[in-house]
Amino acid sequence: MAQLVVRDLEAELVQRLKERAVEHGVSAEEEHRRILRQALSQAEDEFPDLKALLLAAPAGGEDADFERVREFPREVDLS
């Protein structure tokens, strides 16, 4: 099994990890593994395939539906 070494962590972050581990009744190392698993599994679920999202989107109309009407010059009433 692979190992991961994380260096230069802030003391406060390490303390919070240890406190969270105590709350869950596991070692800091196990809590670290759980946090990584949760974060990485959420990241995959949170960002679905953009192509699939675009293909699933309903039709938005024809290009002509979105054309800007440009009638220049136009009269402006400033009174």
Secondary structure as UniProt FT lines:
FT   HELIX           11..24
FT   HELIX           28..46
FT   HELIX           50..56
FT   HELIX           63..66
//
